[in-house]
Amino acid sequence: MGEIAKREISVTKDGRKVLMKIFGVTERTIYNALDLGNPETEIRGKIRKAALERGGKIMVMLKEMETIHTADGVMEQRFPNGALLRFFREDGHGELWHKDELLERRENVNVTMIFEMQKEACSLKGFGVA
């Protein structure tokens, strides 16, 4: 299965130019270093560290999903493959559903766990991950 999410360090165009000058590398080298899906090398590690120190932000891209926040404190995310995530503010638990079947329930859900559950939802049959 292909990547579900893409992680990268977002840096302005001027910021990329500064990194090119500092490290004496091409724009392509900077681009490859900022793509966190690429393996760590010595130069990539140095470029990534410098980018973050200069205000770069780690960004995560997922395939599009519909997110609804209801008045009763429930957040729902619907995926094209029939997966549904529900997160309940009242007691902090989250649920992963697929085609009307509860597959998983987690207690005390935090942001990291939401990301993990989104990846699980994306991996279910029918999502069409490239």
Accessible surface in RSA format (square Angstrom, percent):
REM  Atomic radii and reference values for relative SASA: ProtOr
REM  Chains: A
REM  Algorithm: Lee & Richards
REM  Probe-radius: 1.40
REM  Slices: 20
REM RES _ NUM      All-atoms   Total-Side   Main-Chain    Non-polar    All polar
REM                ABS   REL    ABS   REL    ABS   REL    ABS   REL    ABS   REL
RES MET A   1   164.94  85.4  72.69  48.1  92.25 219.6  76.29  64.9  88.65 117.4
RES GLY A   2    32.78  40.4   0.00   N/A  32.78  40.4  22.94  63.0   9.83  22.0
RES GLU A   3   144.96  83.2 122.02  92.3  22.94  54.6  56.18 108.7  88.78  72.5
RES ILE A   4    20.65  11.8  11.11   8.3   9.55  23.0  11.81   8.5   8.84  24.0
RES ALA A   5    11.71  10.8   3.98   6.1   7.74  17.6   5.40   7.6   6.31  16.7
RES LYS A   6    67.57  33.0  62.79  38.5   4.78  11.4  41.36  37.2  26.21  27.9
RES ARG A   7   103.62  43.5 100.76  51.4   2.85   6.8  29.04  39.7  74.57  45.2
RES GLU A   8    47.46  27.2  47.46  35.9   0.00   0.0   4.97   9.6  42.49  34.7
RES ILE A   9     5.60   3.2   1.04   0.8   4.56  11.0   1.04   0.7   4.56  12.4
RES SER A  10    53.09  44.9  43.29  57.8   9.80  22.6  11.71  24.9  41.38  58.0
RES VAL A  11    23.34  15.4  10.26   9.3  13.08  31.5  14.86  12.9   8.48  23.0
RES THR A  12    99.77  71.0  88.52  89.7  11.25  26.8  87.65 117.7  12.12  18.3
RES LYS A  13   135.03  65.9 129.30  79.3   5.73  13.6  72.36  65.1  62.67  66.8
RES ASP A  14   100.50  70.4  98.57  98.1   1.93   4.6  29.44  69.3  71.06  70.9
RES GLY A  15    18.69  23.1   0.00   N/A  18.69  23.1  17.97  49.3   0.72   1.6
RES ARG A  16    70.75  29.7  70.75  36.1   0.00   0.0  13.84  18.9  56.91  34.5
RES LYS A  17   109.20  53.3 107.60  66.0   1.60   3.8  63.04  56.7  46.17  49.2
RES VAL A  18    68.78  45.3  67.94  61.5   0.84   2.0  68.71  59.7   0.07   0.2
RES LEU A  19     1.43   0.8   1.43   1.0   0.00   0.0   1.43   1.0   0.00   0.0
RES MET A  20    55.92  29.0  53.19  35.2   2.72   6.5  49.69  42.2   6.23   8.3
RES LYS A  21   179.27  87.5 152.32  93.5  26.96  64.2 101.73  91.6  77.54  82.6
RES ILE A  22    83.51  47.5  49.27  36.7  34.24  82.5  57.56  41.4  25.95  70.4
RES PHE A  23    49.87  24.9  25.98  16.1  23.88  62.1  31.73  19.2  18.14  51.9
RES GLY A  24    69.87  86.2   0.00   N/A  69.87  86.2  37.12 101.9  32.74  73.3
RES VAL A  25    35.41  23.3  20.18  18.3  15.23  36.7  27.73  24.1   7.68  20.8
RES THR A  26    86.18  61.3  81.41  82.5   4.78  11.4  81.31 109.2   4.87   7.4
RES GLU A  27   105.10  60.3 102.97  77.9   2.12   5.1  28.62  55.4  76.47  62.4
RES ARG A  28   147.83  62.1 142.56  72.7   5.27  12.5  56.49  77.2  91.34  55.4
RES THR A  29    41.27  29.4  38.25  38.8   3.03   7.2  18.64  25.0  22.63  34.2
RES ILE A  30     0.00   0.0   0.00   0.0   0.00   0.0   0.00   0.0   0.00   0.0
RES TYR A  31   107.82  50.3 105.49  60.0   2.33   6.1  75.14  56.5  32.68  40.3
RES ASN A  32    42.34  29.2  42.34  40.9   0.00   0.0   3.33   8.0  39.01  37.7
RES ALA A  33     0.00   0.0   0.00   0.0   0.00   0.0   0.00   0.0   0.00   0.0
RES LEU A  34    11.24   6.3  11.20   8.0   0.03   0.1  11.24   7.9   0.00   0.0
RES ASP A  35    28.77  20.2  27.71  27.6   1.06   2.5   2.93   6.9  25.84  25.8
RES LEU A  36    38.37  21.4  17.13  12.3  21.23  53.4  17.40  12.2  20.96  56.4
RES GLY A  37    64.38  79.4   0.00   N/A  64.38  79.4  33.79  92.7  30.58  68.5
RES ASN A  38    39.77  27.4  36.18  35.0   3.59   8.7   0.63   1.5  39.14  37.8
RES PRO A  39    98.42  71.7  86.51  78.9  11.91  43.3  98.37  81.2   0.05   0.3
RES GLU A  40   115.68  66.4  87.17  65.9  28.52  67.9  53.44 103.4  62.25  50.8
RES THR A  41    60.35  42.9  50.91  51.6   9.44  22.5  59.64  80.1   0.71   1.1
RES GLU A  42   133.70  76.8 113.03  85.5  20.67  49.2  56.29 108.9  77.41  63.2
RES ILE A  43    67.57  38.4  65.34  48.7   2.22   5.4  65.90  47.5   1.67   4.5
RES ARG A  44    48.89  20.5  48.89  24.9   0.00   0.0   1.05   1.4  47.84  29.0
RES GLY A  45    16.55  20.4   0.00   N/A  16.55  20.4  11.29  31.0   5.27  11.8
RES LYS A  46   106.77  52.1 100.23  61.5   6.54  15.6  62.33  56.1  44.44  47.3
RES ILE A  47     0.00   0.0   0.00   0.0   0.00   0.0   0.00   0.0   0.00   0.0
RES ARG A  48    21.25   8.9  21.25  10.8   0.00   0.0  13.16  18.0   8.09   4.9
RES LYS A  49   131.39  64.1 125.75  77.2   5.64  13.4  90.68  81.6  40.71  43.4
RES ALA A  50     8.90   8.2   8.08  12.5   0.82   1.9   8.58  12.1   0.32   0.9
RES ALA A  51     1.08   1.0   0.00   0.0   1.08   2.5   0.56   0.8   0.52   1.4
RES LEU A  52    75.42  42.0  59.77  42.8  15.64  39.3  60.47  42.5  14.95  40.2
RES GLU A  53   114.08  65.5  74.77  56.6  39.31  93.6  45.48  88.0  68.60  56.0
RES ARG A  54   135.13  56.7  97.82  49.9  37.30  88.8  47.88  65.4  87.25  52.9
RES GLY A  55    48.13  59.4   0.00   N/A  48.13  59.4  32.19  88.3  15.95  35.7
RES GLY A  56     7.52   9.3   0.00   N/A   7.52   9.3   1.06   2.9   6.46  14.5
RES LYS A  57   134.79  65.8 132.66  81.4   2.13   5.1  88.30  79.5  46.48  49.5
RES ILE A  58    80.78  46.0  55.50  41.3  25.29  60.9  55.50  40.0  25.29  68.6
RES MET A  59    94.61  49.0  92.54  61.2   2.08   4.9  79.51  67.6  15.10  20.0
RES VAL A  60    66.31  43.6  36.43  33.0  29.88  72.0  36.43  31.7  29.88  81.0
RES MET A  61   103.04  53.4  95.65  63.3   7.39  17.6  69.24  58.9  33.80  44.8
RES LEU A  62    46.13  25.7  16.65  11.9  29.48  74.1  19.24  13.5  26.89  72.4
RES LYS A  63    82.94  40.5  73.01  44.8   9.93  23.6  49.10  44.2  33.83  36.0
RES GLU A  64   157.52  90.4 137.10 103.7  20.43  48.6  59.39 114.9  98.13  80.1
RES MET A  65    37.17  19.3  15.55  10.3  21.62  51.5  19.06  16.2  18.11  24.0
RES GLU A  66    98.46  56.5  86.95  65.8  11.50  27.4  40.17  77.7  58.29  47.6
RES THR A  67    58.88  41.9  30.84  31.3  28.04  66.8  23.38  31.4  35.50  53.7
RES ILE A  68    67.55  38.4  64.41  48.0   3.14   7.6  67.55  48.6   0.00   0.0
RES HIS A  69   130.93  71.6 102.50  71.2  28.44  72.7  71.40  73.6  59.53  69.3
RES THR A  70    49.80  35.4  38.47  39.0  11.33  27.0  43.94  59.0   5.86   8.9
RES ALA A  71   120.52 110.8  69.87 107.8  50.65 115.2  83.19 117.2  37.32  98.9
RES ASP A  72   110.63  77.5  78.88  78.5  31.75  75.1  49.67 116.9  60.97  60.8
RES GLY A  73     9.80  12.1   0.00   N/A   9.80  12.1   6.54  18.0   3.26   7.3
RES VAL A  74    18.38  12.1  16.30  14.8   2.08   5.0  17.41  15.1   0.97   2.6
RES MET A  75    35.61  18.4  34.48  22.8   1.13   2.7  18.13  15.4  17.48  23.2
RES GLU A  76    24.10  13.8  23.94  18.1   0.16   0.4   0.30   0.6  23.80  19.4
RES GLN A  77    13.44   7.5  13.44   9.8   0.00   0.0   0.00   0.0  13.44  10.2
RES ARG A  78   103.31  43.4  99.41  50.7   3.90   9.3  31.26  42.7  72.05  43.7
RES PHE A  79    10.86   5.4   0.00   0.0  10.86  28.3   1.66   1.0   9.20  26.3
RES PRO A  80   102.90  75.0  59.48  54.2  43.43 157.9  73.50  60.7  29.40 182.7
RES ASN A  81     6.19   4.3   0.00   0.0   6.19  14.9   5.65  13.6   0.54   0.5
RES GLY A  82    36.10  44.5   0.00   N/A  36.10  44.5  25.90  71.1  10.20  22.8
RES ALA A  83     2.19   2.0   0.00   0.0   2.19   5.0   0.00   0.0   2.19   5.8
RES LEU A  84    17.67   9.8  17.67  12.6   0.00   0.0  17.67  12.4   0.00   0.0
RES LEU A  85     0.00   0.0   0.00   0.0   0.00   0.0   0.00   0.0   0.00   0.0
RES ARG A  86    61.47  25.8  61.47  31.3   0.00   0.0   5.86   8.0  55.61  33.7
RES PHE A  87    17.28   8.6  15.38   9.5   1.89   4.9  15.52   9.4   1.76   5.0
RES PHE A  88    49.77  24.9  46.65  28.9   3.13   8.1  47.54  28.8   2.23   6.4
RES ARG A  89   188.76  79.3 161.74  82.4  27.02  64.3  76.96 105.2 111.80  67.8
RES GLU A  90   171.25  98.3 131.81  99.7  39.44  93.9  55.77 107.9 115.48  94.3
RES ASP A  91    77.32  54.2  54.98  54.7  22.34  52.8  41.46  97.6  35.86  35.8
RES GLY A  92    26.02  32.1   0.00   N/A  26.02  32.1  25.13  69.0   0.90   2.0
RES HIS A  93    13.45   7.3  12.83   8.9   0.62   1.6  12.61  13.0   0.83   1.0
RES GLY A  94     0.00   0.0   0.00   N/A   0.00   0.0   0.00   0.0   0.00   0.0
RES GLU A  95    18.97  10.9  18.97  14.4   0.00   0.0   0.00   0.0  18.97  15.5
RES LEU A  96     5.25   2.9   5.25   3.8   0.00   0.0   5.25   3.7   0.00   0.0
RES TRP A  97    60.95  24.5  60.95  29.5   0.00   0.0  60.95  32.5   0.00   0.0
RES HIS A  98    29.83  16.3  27.14  18.9   2.69   6.9  12.16  12.5  17.67  20.6
RES LYS A  99   140.90  68.7 114.80  70.4  26.10  62.1  75.71  68.1  65.19  69.4
RES ASP A 100   140.61  98.5 111.94 111.4  28.68  67.8  32.02  75.4 108.59 108.3
RES GLU A 101   108.33  62.2 104.89  79.4   3.44   8.2  34.54  66.8  73.80  60.3
RES LEU A 102    79.17  44.1  55.91  40.0  23.26  58.5  55.91  39.3  23.26  62.6
RES LEU A 103    78.55  43.7  43.38  31.0  35.16  88.4  47.37  33.3  31.18  83.9
RES GLU A 104    45.34  26.0  38.18  28.9   7.16  17.0  28.61  55.3  16.72  13.7
RES ARG A 105   117.56  49.4  89.01  45.4  28.55  68.0  37.06  50.6  80.50  48.8
RES ARG A 106    45.66  19.2  41.71  21.3   3.95   9.4  19.20  26.2  26.45  16.0
RES GLU A 107    90.12  51.7  78.12  59.1  12.01  28.6  53.20 102.9  36.93  30.1
RES ASN A 108   119.33  82.3 104.46 100.9  14.87  35.8  33.14  79.8  86.19  83.3
RES VAL A 109    30.58  20.1   4.81   4.4  25.76  62.1   4.81   4.2  25.76  69.9
RES ASN A 110    81.71  56.4  74.08  71.6   7.63  18.4  38.40  92.4  43.31  41.9
RES VAL A 111   123.74  81.4 121.25 109.8   2.49   6.0 121.25 105.4   2.49   6.8
RES THR A 112    88.48  62.9  83.50  84.7   4.98  11.9  51.30  68.9  37.18  56.2
RES MET A 113    41.07  21.3  41.07  27.2   0.00   0.0  29.74  25.3  11.33  15.0
RES ILE A 114    39.91  22.7  39.91  29.7   0.00   0.0  39.91  28.7   0.00   0.0
RES PHE A 115    52.15  26.1  51.65  32.0   0.50   1.3  51.94  31.5   0.21   0.6
RES GLU A 116    72.08  41.4  69.86  52.8   2.22   5.3  28.35  54.8  43.73  35.7
RES MET A 117     0.00   0.0   0.00   0.0   0.00   0.0   0.00   0.0   0.00   0.0
RES GLN A 118    18.87  10.6  18.87  13.8   0.00   0.0   0.00   0.0  18.87  14.3
RES LYS A 119    87.01  42.4  86.24  52.9   0.77   1.8  32.96  29.7  54.05  57.6
RES GLU A 120    56.75  32.6  54.16  41.0   2.59   6.2  35.33  68.3  21.42  17.5
RES ALA A 121     0.00   0.0   0.00   0.0   0.00   0.0   0.00   0.0   0.00   0.0
RES CYS A 122     0.58   0.4   0.00   0.0   0.58   1.4   0.00   0.0   0.58   0.6
RES SER A 123    48.91  41.3  28.20  37.6  20.70  47.7  12.95  27.6  35.96  50.4
RES LEU A 124    40.28  22.4  36.34  26.0   3.95   9.9  38.42  27.0   1.87   5.0
RES LYS A 125   181.21  88.4 165.03 101.3  16.18  38.5 117.99 106.2  63.22  67.3
RES GLY A 126    57.75  71.2   0.00   N/A  57.75  71.2  31.93  87.6  25.82  57.8
RES PHE A 127    13.54   6.8   1.51   0.9  12.03  31.3   1.52   0.9  12.02  34.4
RES GLY A 128    61.45  75.8   0.00   N/A  61.45  75.8  41.81 114.7  19.64  44.0
RES VAL A 129    32.73  21.5   5.01   4.5  27.73  66.8   5.01   4.4  27.73  75.2
RES ALA A 130   108.31  99.6  65.76 101.5  42.56  96.8 101.44 142.9   6.87  18.2
END  Absolute sums over single chains surface
CHAIN  1 A     8401.2       6603.7       1797.5       4587.6       3813.6
END  Absolute sums over all chains
TOTAL          8401.2       6603.7       1797.5       4587.6       3813.6
